[in-house]
């Protein structure tokens, strides 16, 4: 056996939050580092691998003397920096931009403090891994990846070592940890005896991970003595305390060919995609708010000399910390979520303030001549494409229908009063739809007492029907669900059976739903309480339907806009049913094809086998229509959810999973004990139905989903002179299969960063226009490629593509 080798990787899996709060995790990080330093002092050949930049920052700020010792051990090569991210996050739920920021914050911190970066990605406890991680890892300076979940019985792989490839062709060398990422007592000897059997099957070297973990701890004296003792045995392979980097370097040098695995690594703990709705909604909102604020702050700095906020990175660090897998997955204790809300609140406040400063710096500089009969409204589009979007805002003094809305050129626009957020006289909420310039703004003029107030016919509605020029919706008189969703343009019925059904599912599983991949034991549908016309007007009409199940109720507000080709549904939930799930079901009227789910900065096709799947803001089912024999599909986008499943003809969005907090098998719930349930209470979200002919790619589903999650912003202005025109675009990308997703000041403060990705697996060119910097650039996208572009403030320096760490 001595021709074989086990690389013994000393580590301490430390959950900063789980069954404890972050303050306890903070203390345990210091204790774990001290233990590792002690073992290094005692044992010359001991090595220690550690991920998560946040742990090092905690020590740097709280114990500088210990931090100095850690730096020394890193310099010696005995303390290996792995992971390269701020934490070990959930690897399905964060956005594509969040995964990039994990690397940007983590790797740049490592480089600044230690003069080196991690080369091994490291998420040993995360509950599945999205299929775009190889590209993100590779472009963040990491060539290798270590994980453990899903386990062999959950996900078959050709071997323990393989090349993991994303759809763009990026590739990292991956390793699935055998058995456990940590060891207690005699486990190390037991695991090494088992692992040496794999070495006889053609593998000459493997890694074995040891050390007490979860609540930190790290390698013990017993561990180290066991390794030395076992290494002396002739029937054992060479056992040396090593690093992950040395292992991956060696297997690359041995010239052996390893199999290629393309796609995601799923499933483990499928309940984690839906449980704890609040933290998932807060995550989505905080991500979007910070990206939006950075974009406009970057523009305002150049256009208006508005200072770029210095606290964006601190806000991002809070969001990234909350993406730790036991927080974002919904499996921590209740008090941990109070702390998480504080960090999300901080991020939202920082983003909101930065966004407001930027927008008002620009709007104040728009030339708006005085007209006392008119109230100027500046509407900002935060997306780098033109489009017709929904605008809504509170307006004081708007108490009747004698008003008129025009664009800057005087063209009259249909607008509608709806119920105000306030219950006072003389105030209403105004909604309208309008074409907005790409990453820009447009001025609209509101005349409150117009003698020539225009008339526009209402969107047709009764309590049983709702329609515009594109769609006809019919509601069942007995159930309140959609009995028909008819596409007038395609002359076909979208639904096979009633849609929008609220299906209650039994869920007696633990919080994670360990070893459960389908949730299909139906307890029944929610029952109709009433349906009524909630809004009727020229912009949109709305049918509200209320449903009830035992002590719980749900409102679904079905909205149809005159000028938009989708159906919007606002959902209000008050849930009181323990150990249940709630799903919204849409049976579709077309033959089976492989459904598609959005993943971080990409998409993936999966089987329609009923298994719960993680996804980002949208999922799609496209196939051949039963009667029309044409390709047709339905996409569903939303602003808060991440869990879906599809069977042969049915799409299901999982609204909630109401499990006991932090309940882990095999603990049995005790009769008579009062437990706290994760998704009890009130929540709201909105989803969008996007029926389409052809593929989802033909329906701009990616853009519609982003518009749902990031609405147009408004500033009610006054009259003033200014340098800016009444309509302007600051940024655009001329390409129908790539979009800009983020704009920020670069970390070196000498330019801006523009992020974009290819959305349809189609190679091609794109033309980048940056009018606010008077610059342009032609880009060439490979299929599914994510690009990071640096635009220097100094116009004499060229625009250049950089990696995700903003390094050339």
N, C-alpha and C positions, 0 to 999 in steps of 0.2 A: 504493500500500500504506500510505501514511501515515495513512489514515483507520482503519487497524487498529492493534491494540496487543498486544504481548507483555509481560506482567508477568514480569520476570526475578527469580526467587526464589533468593537466595543462601542456601545451606544446607550442612550437612556431616552426612551420615548417619553416625552414630557408633554402632557396635555395642559396647556396654561389655564384652560377652563374645561370643566366637565361636571364631575360630581362635587366640585368646589368652585369658588370664585377666583377671578384673576389675581387677587391679592395673595391668595395662597399659592397659586401657580408662580407668582413673582418670587416668593420666598423659596419655593422648591427649586426654581431655576438656579438660584445662588447655591443652595445646598448641593445640587447635582454637579455644578461646576467645581465646587470645592472638593467633592468626592473624587472627581476625575483628576484634579490637580494632585490630590494626595496619592492616588494610585500611580501617577506618573513619577512622583518623588520616590515611591517605594520600588517601582518595577521599571527597569530601563527599557524593556521592549514593548511596554504597553502603549497602545494607540487609542484615540477616542475620536469618534465621528459625531458631529453635532450640526443640526439644521436650525432654521428659524432665526433670522436676524434680530427679531424683537427680543430674544433672550439676551443676546449680547448687548443690545442697547440698554436693557434694564440694568445689567451689571455695570456697564460704562457709567451710567448716571447715578447709580446707587452705591457702588463699591469700586472706585477707581483702582485701588490696590489689586483687587482680584482681576480686574480687567487687564492690568499690565501683565500679570502672570499668564493670562490667556493669550495675549498677543505674543509673548515669548514662546509659548508652546506651539502656536500656529507657525511662527517663524522656523521652529525646529522641525516642523512636519509631523509632530506627534498629535496635534489637535487638527483634525481635518474639518474644514468647512464644507458642508454638503447642503443640498436643498436650494440655496440661492434665492429663496423666497422669504417674505416677511414672516409667514407661518406655514404650517402644513394645512392648506385649506381643504374644504370640500372641493372636489375636482370636477364637478358637474354644474353647480349652480352659479358661481361667479360669472360675470360677463367676460367676453374676450378681452376688453380693456383692463378689467381687474386682474386677470392672469398676467397680463403684460406688466401692470404696476407692481404685482408681487415680485417679479424679477427686477424691475427698475429700482424699487426701494431696497430689496434684499441684496442684490449683487453690487449695486453702487455703495451700499453701506459696507459690505465686506471689503470692497476695493479701497474705499477711503480709510478704513480703520486698520486693515491688515495687509494691504498691498496686493491682494489676490482675490479671486472669485471662485465660487464653486463650479466644478465641472460635472457634478452628478446631481441631477434632480432627485428629490427624496420625499416621497409621500407614502410612508409605510402603513399608515392607518386610515387613509382616506377611503371612502366607500364606493369606489369606482372612478374611472378616469376617462375624460372625454377624448374623442378621436383627434382633436386638433392640438393636443399637448405636444407631440413631437416637434411641430413647427415652432410653437412658442418657446419650448425649451431650447431648441437649436439656436434660435435667434436671440436668446438671452444668455448665450455663452455656455450652455450645458449640452454635452454629447451623450450623457448616460442618464439612466432613470432606474430608480429602485422603488419597488412597491410590494405590497403583500396581498391586498384585497383587490379583486375577488380571489377567493381561494380556489384550488384545483377543482373541487366539486361544483363550484359556481361558474367557472369559466375555464373551458379546456384550452390549453395552449400547447403548441408543438413541443416545447421544452422550456426549461427554467430560464435559459438565456436566449434572447431573440432580438431581432432588429424590429423596432416599432416604428411604423411609418404613418404619416398623416396624408391626407388627400392631395396635398401639394407636392408630395414626394420627399419632404423632410424626414430625416431618419435619426433615431437615437438607439443606442444599445441599451436594452432593458433587461432587468433581472427581477424575478419574482422570489421574494424571501421565502425560504422553506420554514414551515411550521409556525414560528412566531418571531416577532421583532425583538423580543425580550425573553429573559430566562429567570426562573426562580429556583433556588435550591439545587436539586439533582437534575433539573430539566436539561442542562447543558450536555451532560453525558448521554442522556437519553436521545436527544436530538442529533448529536454527532454520530452515534451508532446507527441511526436511521439514515442520515445523510451520506455516510460513507458508502452505502449501497448504491446511491445514485452515481458516485464516482466510478463504480465498476461498470456502469452502463455506457461508457464512451466519453464521459466528461472527466477531464484531468484536474479541473479546479472549480471550486464553488465557494460562495460566501456563506458564512454562518454568523448570525447576529446574536449577541449576548449582552446581558446587562438587565438590571431591574428597571421596569418601565411603567408607563401610564401616569403615575404620580411622580415621575422622575426617579432618581436613585443612581442608575448607572451600574457599570461593572463592579462587582464586589471582589474582595480578596479571595473568597471561595471560588469565584469564576476563574480568576487568573491562575490560582493554584491548580484547578482542574485542567485548564488548558495545558499547563506545563507537564502535569502528570500524564495526561492522555497522549501528548506528543512524544513521550518516551516509549510508548507501547509500539511494538513492531506491527501489530495488526491495525494500526491507525494510520491515516494519511499524515503528511506533514501538517501541523497546525501552528500557524504563526499569526500573531496579532498584527493586523494590517489595516489598510484603508480601502475604501471603495475605489478610489482613484487608481491605486496600484493594481487592483484586480482588473478593472476595465482596460487599463493600459496593457496588461499582460495578455488578456484574451484577444486583444486586437493584434498583438505581435505574433500570436501563435498561428495565424493564417487560416484558422478554421472558419468554414462558412456556417453562418447561423440562419435559421429560417426567418422570413419576413412576415410580420403580422400587421395588417392594415385595419384601422378602425378603432373603436373605443374598447375599453376593458371594463365590462359590466357582467353581472350585477352583484351588488352586495348591499344588503339593508335598503331595500327598495322603498320602505316607508319614509326614508329621510328626504325624498324629493318633495314630499307634501306636508309633513308634520311641522307644526309651529309656523302657521301662516304669517304671523306678525313679523317675525324676523326676516322672512323671505321678502315680504313687501317692503320693509324698511331698507333692506339691502338693495333692491331694484331702484328705489327712489333715490337713495344716497349715491349710488353709482351714476345714475343719470344726471343728478343735480351737479355733481362735481365736474363731470365731463362738459356739461352745458356751460357752467360758470367759467371753466378754463378756456373754452372756445371764445366766448365773448370777451373775456379779460385779455386774451391774446390780441384780439382785434382792437379793443379799446386802447390798449397800450400804444399801438402803432398809430391809430387814427386820431386819438384824442389825448395821448400822453397820460392816460390814466394808469397809475402804478399797478403793476401785476401783484396780486396778493401773495404774500410770503407764506401764508399758513395753509395753502392747498395741500402740501405734502403731509403736514400733520393730520389734516382731515382724512387724507387717503390712508394714512397708517392706521387710523381708527377703523375705517371700513375694512381694510385688509385683515386686521386683527379679528374683527367679527366674522370673517370668512373662514376662520379656523373650523375644521370639519365638525367638531362636536357642538359648536355654536350655531353655524348656519344650517347644519343638518337638522337642528331641532331636538337634540338629544341631551341637553344639559339641564341643570336644576333651575327652578323658577327664578331665583335671585340672580342667576347669571344673566338672564334676559333683561333684568332691570339695568345692569351694567352695560349690556349691549345697546340698549336704547339710548343710554347717555352718549355713547360714542357715535351712534347714528345721528342723534340730535345735534351733536357738535359738528359733524360733517355737513349736515343739512344747513345749519346756521352759517357755517363758513361759506358754503356754496351759494346760499341765498344772498348773503351780503355781497360777495364778489360779483355775482350775476347782476344784482341791482345797481351797483356802482358802474359796471360796464355799460349796461343798457341805458341808464340815465345819462351817462357821459355822452353817449352817441345821440340819444334822442334830443338832448338839450342843444345840440349843435345843428339840428335840422332847421332849415329856413322855413318858418311857418308865419306867413303874414297875418296880421290881426284881422279877425272876423268875429265879432262878438256874438253872432248867431250860431257860430259853429264851435264844436268841441273837438280838438284834434286827438286822434288815437293812433299811436305808432304801434304796429304789430311786427314782431320779430320772429323770423323763421330760423330755428337752430339747426336745421338740416341742410346739408350741402347739395340740395336739389330743389328745383322749382316744384310747386305743387299746390293743389287746392286743399286748404286745410280749414279745420273748425277753429273759430275764435270765440271765446266767451269771456265776459268781464262784467263786474258790477258797475252800474252807472247811477249816480245820484241825480235826481231831477227827472228821471225817466219814469213817468207814471201813467202814460197813456200811449196810444198808437199814432199820435200826430208827430212822428219823427221821420227823418230821412237820413240814410247813410249813403255816402258816395266814396269812391276812391279819389286819389289826388287829382285825377283828370276830370272829375265831375260825373263819372259814370255811376248811376244809381245801383245800389246793391241791396238785395233782399236781406232784411234783418228781422229779428223776432225777439219780443220780450218773453222771458220766462221767470219763474219764481226766484226772488232774491234770496241770498243767504241770510239777510236780515229781515225781521218782521216789523217794518216801519212803513209809513207813508212816504211816497215820493222816491222810491228806489226800486230798481228792477235789475235783473241780469239780462244782458244782451248777448245774443248769439248770431253769428253769420258765418258763411264760408267765403273764402276769397283766395285767389291766386297770389302766392307770395314768392318773392325772388329767392334764389338759392343763397343760403347762409347770409341773409340780409334782412331788410325791413321794408315796409310800405306804410305810407300815411293814409289814414282814412278819416273822413270828416262826418261828424254826427251833428245833425241839426235837430234840436229837441222840439222845437215848435215850428215845424215846417208847414207853410200853407199848401204846398204841393206834395204833401206826404203821399208816397206811392202806395199802390195796392198790388199785392202779389197773392195769388191763390195759395191756399194751404195744401200741404202734403196730405193726400186723402187718408182718412183714418176712421174706424169705428172701434168698438171694443172687441171686435172679432176679426178685423182686417186692417192691414197697414201696407201702403204701397207707394212706390215712386215709379219713374219711367223704366227702371231696370228690374225691380223685384215686386212680387206680391206675396205678402205673408198672411196666412190664415191661422187663427187660434181655435183650438177645440173648445166647444162649449162645455164639455164635461170635465176636461182635465186642465185646460188653460195652456197646454203645451202647443207647439207649432204643429198643426196638421198639414201645413203646406209651406214650402219655400220655393216659389216658382220664379225661374229666371226668364223674363220676357224676351230678352235678346236671343237667348239660345233656344227658347220655346221648350223648356224641359223642367221637370220637377227634380229638385235637389235631394229631397228627403225620401227615404224608403219607408220609414214609419215616423211616428211623432218625434219631433226634435226639441231640444232644450229641456229634456226630461231631467228632473232632479232625483237622482237615484241614491237611496240610502244603502250603504254597504256595511255588513257586519265586519268588525275588526277587533278580534279578541287577542291580537298579537302584542308583542312588546313594542316600545316606541320605534325601534329600528325596523321592525318586521323581519327579524332574522329568518333566513331560509324561506321567505315567502316572496314570490315573484308575480303572483296574480292576486288581485282583490276583486272577486266576482260573486261573493255570496250575498245576493241582494235580499234586503229586508223589505223593500217596497219602494214605491215612488211617493214623493211629497204630493199632497192633495190640494186641489184648488180651493182658495178662500174667496177670491174675487178677481176680476179683471176689469180695467177701466181705461178710458182715454185720459192720459196724464197731461199731454201737450198736444196742441194742434196749431200749426203755424206754417208760414211760407218757407222756413229753413228746415225744420224737422217736425215730425209728429212722433208721439211716444205712446205705446200701450204698456201700462203697468199691470203685472200679474203677481198676485200674492199667493204663496203656497204654505202649507203647514204639515209638520210631522211631529206628533206628540207635543213636546214643549218647544219646538223649534219652528222658525218661519224664515222664508226667503222671499225677497222681492226681486223680480226681474223686470227691468225697464227696457223694452225693445224699442230702439230708435232707428228711424229711417230718415235720411237726409235727401232733400230734393236733388242735389247735384253730386252726390257721392255714391259710388258703386260698392258699398258694403253695408252691413247691418251692425249696429253697435248695441251692446247689451250691458247695462249697468246693473250690478248685482249687489244687494244688501243682504247679509246673512246674520241671523241671530241664532246660534247653535247651542243646544243644551243636551245633546244625546251622547252619553259616554260610550267609548269603544265602538265608534262608527267612523265611516268615511262618507263624504258626500261627493258625488260625481255629477257633471253635466254631460248628457249623452246626446249625440247627433248621429242617427243611422243614415247612411248615405246611399244614394240610388245608383251606384256604379260598381262595376266588377272589381275584384281584388287586384291591387297593385302594391308595390312596396311603399309604405308610408314614409314620410320625410319629417325629420325633427330638426329644428335649429339647435346648433351647438355653439359654443363660444367662437365667434368670428368664422362660422362655417355652417355646414349642415351634414346630416347623415341619414342614410336610408336604412330602415330596419324591417324586420318581419312583422306582419300583422297577426301576432300570435296571442294577443291579449295581455302580454306582460307589461308591467309598469315601466315606463321609460322616462329618464330625465330629459328635459329640453329647456330651451331658453324661452323666447317670447312668442314662438309660433310653432304649430305643427300642421301637416297637410296630408290629405288623402286624395290621390288622383287615380282615376281608372277609366274604363270604358263605360259610358252610360248604358244602363240596361236596355232602354227603349230606342235611344237615338243613335247608338253605336258611334258616338264621338267621344274623344278624350275630354274629360271634365273632372273638376275637383273642387274640394272645399278646404280652405285654410282657416284655422282659428288662431287668432292672436290674442294676447292678454297683457295686462300691466302688473301682474303680481304672482303668477303661478309658474310652477316648474315641472309638474308631474302629469303624465298623460298615458293613455293606453289605447290601442286600436286592435280591433278584431277584424274579421273578414269584411264586415260592412258597417262598422260602428266606431265613431270617434268619441273618446271620453276625456274630459278635462277633470282632473282631481282637484276639488275645491279645498278640502281639508282632511286631516286625519286626527281624530280626537282621542289620542292615547293618553295614558298616565305619564306625567313628566318623568323622564330618565328611568323608565322601567326597562330593565334588562333581564332577558331570560338567563337563568332558569328561575328567577324569583317569581313566586306565585302570588297573585293579588289575594289579600286576605278579606274574607267576608266581614262586613261590619266596619271596615276601616274607611274613612273619608279621604279620598285621593283627589289631587288636583289634576285636571285634564287640560292638555296643551291648547286645544283649539276651541274650548268653551268661549262663548261670548260673541261679540259683534265684529264683523269685518266687512269691508267693501272692496270691490275690484270691478274692472270693466273688461269684457272680451268683445272681440270683433269677428263676425262671420264674413269671409271673403270667398264667395263662390266664383269660379272662374272656368272659362273654356281653356283647353290646352293645359299646359303645365303651370305649377305655381310660379315658375320663373317668368311666365308671360304676364303674370298679374301683379308684379312688383310687390309681392308679399313682404319681402324684407323691409322695404320702405314703409309700407302701411303699418307694420308692427312697430317700427321705430317712431312713426308719427303718433301712434296711440300712446306710447310710453313717454314721449317728450313733446308736449303740446306747444303751440305758438304762445309767445309771451306778449303782454301788452303794457304800454305806458300811456296813460292819459296825460297829454302834454298841455302846454300853454303857448301863447304866441311869442315868437322871438326870432331875431335874425340868426343865421347860422351858415356854416360853410358846406353843410351836407345837403344833398338833394332830398326830395320827398320820397324817393324810392331808390334803393341801392342793393347791390349784391357784392359781398366781400370775398366769396370763395365758391368755386364750383369744380366739378370733375365731369368732363364730357365723356361719358361712357355708360352704357346701359347694363353693364354687368360688374360694376365696381362702385363702391360708395366710400365716402369719407366718414369716419366714425369718431375721430377725436382731433382736437387742435389744442395745443398747449405751448407754453414757453418751455424751451429746452432747459435741461438741468444746468447747463453751463451758462445760461442767461445771455447767449449771444445770437439767438434766433428763435424760431418757432418750430415745433414738430407737428407734422400732419400724418395721421394714421389712416390707412385705407385698406380695404380688402376686396378680393374678387369673389362675387357672390354666386356665380352660376356654373362653375367648373368650365370656364371658357377662356382661353388665352386671347389676348388682344391688347391694343393700345388705348390709352386714355390721355386726355389733354387736361392738365391741371391749370386752372386760372386763379390767380391770387391778386385781384385788383387793388386791394388795400395796401399791398406791397409793390404793386406795379411789376409783377413777375408772372411768368408762365413756365410750364415744363411739360414735356411729353414723357409719359410713363408707359412701360410695357409690363403687363401683368401675366404671370403664369396662372394656370387654373388653380383656384382656391388659395392664392398667395396673399399673405398679409404684408403690406409695405409700411415702412416708417421713413418719412421724408423730412429732412432738415432744411429749413429755409433760413439762411443767415440774415440778420438785420443788415449787415454790410452787403450792399448790392453788388460789390465787386467780387464777392465770393460766390461760387456756384451752388445751386441747389443740389443736394446729394442724398442718396439713399444711405441710411445708417441701420444698425441693428436695433433691437428693441430696448437696449440699454443706452441708446443715443450715442453710440460710439461707432466711428467709421471703420 
